């Protein structure tokens, strides 16, 4: 009799645990949870404005921001990159000159609108330089355009290069994979 009660109690506990796990999994994988906690899409107006202006996929820009800063405007890398799209101060100065952005100050890179404008413009310049090859221009955004050009020459990569696993810098290889994964998730969640 006691053994039967223990078995019944255990079955009820197990069923309750399974239902709880199923509920958590459903909530975690549901669109609302994913959008709210995993893939927020802040600054959509600026992202769409500058991305479309520069002929860049807005979901790619969101993927870059998610990977670079997780949408933290005051983000600062150990190497000194700033803001949502993690722009290095020297790169920021250069972009400001290209865009005729007068009175540029390094602190401007923590302004979401300026950072997204500059970062999207820079992505577009890399896109043009690397002939629309997303893998190459994302690698250049992270690892530097000079490095990517050296890799292309050293390893014989053509303009249609697509094998992310061949990127010699581990950080850059993982960066490109993360951005492309994040871009896909933003398309799935927000592109409907």
Rosetta blueprint (number, residue, H / E / L):
1 X L
2 X H
3 X H
4 X H
5 X H
6 X H
7 X H
8 X H
9 X H
10 X H
11 X H
12 X H
13 X H
14 X H
15 X H
16 X H
17 X H
18 X H
19 X H
20 X H
21 X H
22 X H
23 X H
24 X H
25 X H
26 X H
27 X H
28 X H
29 X H
30 X L
31 X H
32 X H
33 X H
34 X H
35 X H
36 X H
37 X H
38 X H
39 X L
40 X L
41 X L
42 X L
43 X L
44 X H
45 X H
46 X H
47 X H
48 X H
49 X H
50 X H
51 X H
52 X H
53 X H
54 X L
55 X L
56 X L
57 X L
58 X H
59 X H
60 X H
61 X H
62 X H
63 X H
64 X H
65 X H
66 X H
67 X H
68 X H
69 X H
70 X L
71 X L
72 X L
73 X L
74 X L
75 X L
76 X E
77 X L
78 X L
79 X L
80 X L
81 X L
82 X E
83 X L
84 X L
85 X L
86 X L
87 X E
88 X L
89 X H
90 X H
91 X H
92 X H
93 X H
94 X H
95 X H
96 X H
97 X H
98 X H
99 X L
100 X L
101 X L
102 X L
103 X L
104 X L
105 X L
106 X H
107 X H
108 X H
109 X H
110 X H
111 X L
112 X H
113 X H
114 X H
115 X H
116 X H
117 X H
118 X H
119 X H
120 X H
121 X H
122 X H
123 X H
124 X H
125 X H
126 X H
127 X H
128 X H
129 X H
130 X L
131 X L
132 X L
133 X L
134 X H
135 X H
136 X H
137 X H
138 X H
139 X H
140 X H
141 X H
142 X H
143 X H
144 X L
145 X H
146 X H
147 X H
148 X H
149 X H
150 X H
151 X H
152 X H
153 X H
154 X H
155 X H
156 X L
157 X L
158 X L
159 X L
160 X L
161 X L
162 X L
163 X L
164 X H
165 X H
166 X H
167 X L
168 X L
169 X L
170 X H
171 X H
172 X H
173 X H
174 X H
175 X H
176 X H
177 X H
178 X H
179 X H
180 X H
181 X H
182 X H
183 X H
184 X H
185 X H
186 X H
187 X H
188 X H
189 X H
190 X H
191 X L
192 X L
